[in-house]
Amino acid sequence: TSPPPTTTSSSSKETSTKFQKHMDRLRLKVEETKYSKLTGNLQDQRQDDDITAKSMTFAASVGLNMIVAPLSFGCFMYFFA
């Protein structure tokens, strides 16, 4: 009256395997959600770093021009005056 044991064990193994795969997918999804929450605000900081680097580059070029321009002008005056 009961079904053969081989069919039950194979179907229970199938069900168990499907359930395990489903649980693995859910764990990965939860992990991905946690990771994206943790790293979601990092892009804004990267843009701030780019702005900081640009302003530092500008400041360095102004400083370099403050040194080079008087030297260039002095050489010009020396040779052509």
N, C-alpha and C positions, 0 to 999 in steps of 0.2 A: 504493500500500500504506500510505502514511502518511496521517493525517487531514488534512483541508484546513487551511491555515494560519489562516484567519479564525476558525475555531472554537477553535483552540489559543490564539490571541492573546486572544480575548475571555474564554475560561475562565481563562487565566493572569492577565488583568487583574482578573477577578472575584476570583480567589484572592488576588491581591496586595492588592486593596482590602479584602477581608475580613481579611487578615492585618494590614494597616495599622490598621484600626479596632480589632482585638483588641489590638494593641500599644499603641495610644493609651489604651484602657480600662485596661490593666495599668499604664501609666505614671501615669495619674490615680489609680488605687487605691494605688499605692506612695506617691505624693505625699500623698494624703489620710492614709495611715497615719503617715507622718513628721510631718505637721502635727498630727495628733491626739496623737502622743507628745510633741511639743514643748509643746503647749498644754493637755495633760491636767491639769497641776497648778495652773493659774491659778484655777480655781474656788475652791479652798481659800483662796487668798490673798484673794480677794474677800470671803469670809466673815470672815476676820480683819480686813479693813479695816472691815467693817460693825460688828464688835464694838468696834474702836478708835474709830470715829466715835461710837458710842453712849456709850462711857465718856467721851469728850471732851465730848459734849453734857451728860452728867450733871455733870461737873466744872464746866462753865461755868454751869450752872443753880445749883449749890451756891455758886459764887463770887458770882454775881449776888444770890442770897438773902442772902449775908453783907453785901452793901452795902445792899440795899433794906430788909431787916428792921429794922436799927437806925434807919434814917431814918424808916420808917413808925412805929415805936414812939416815936421822939422827937417826931414830929408829934402823935401821939395824946396823949402826956403833956403836950405844950405846950398843946393846946386843951382838954383835959378835966381837967387837974389844978388 
